[in-house]
């Protein structure tokens, strides 16, 4: 486990009209960590991801990223610098204009290119590998409007991979995916975060997810949002329990133990 901080919040506050979603949120994510972001519908998961990514302004507090050896407020960093450090997979995938699969995936290289710089052979190789990783090889020239919901979702994930940002923010990445592709995406994330062959851990992920069993299997940490300002954060084994989940979802959640781990089911 690395001790490299990839993002830190200090006193972060999130509100929507008539309700405080998150109050005095002090949290950080380190390289080598995979966080499950859990909460009921409307608890603020997407709002938090959008705020961390800079799409939505924070009401109070600060969000900091490493830059030139120090943690600096995202408000002082250029968008290109932020995009090189942090990538966001949004909850819904939509392609409202014509483009090929390859062209869309190449958009992930834009933070690494100059204003008039053309993509290189290396950029195309990165795209080719990401499409292959997501079972999209052979579809490079397909129009994105012809993709199924699952194919479009995998393309969005591949585009995020092409960005090669160390910090990944994912909003329900398993949307529209069959079981096999859900596991494929989670395994790819773990491969990036926990590389084999003694490679340095330099990536981390925060994943808004509803599947508790995917969270239990692939994540190392849990961040629970209760939707009323409260939150709970820490290592998975300390946070993910029937008691905490039942309170979080206001519904009984039972834990079952088996020889390969544990799973959670509604009571």
Beta strands, then each sheet from edge to edge (+ up, - down):
strand 1: 5-16
strand 2: 19-30
strand 3: 34-38
strand 4: 60-67
strand 5: 70-73
strand 6: 86-89
strand 7: 167-171
strand 8: 204-208
strand 9: 221-225
strand 10: 231-235
strand 11: 253-258
strand 12: 261-266
sheet 1: 2+ 1- 4+ 5-
sheet 2: 6+ 7+ 8+ 3+ 9+ 10-
sheet 3: 11+ 12-
end
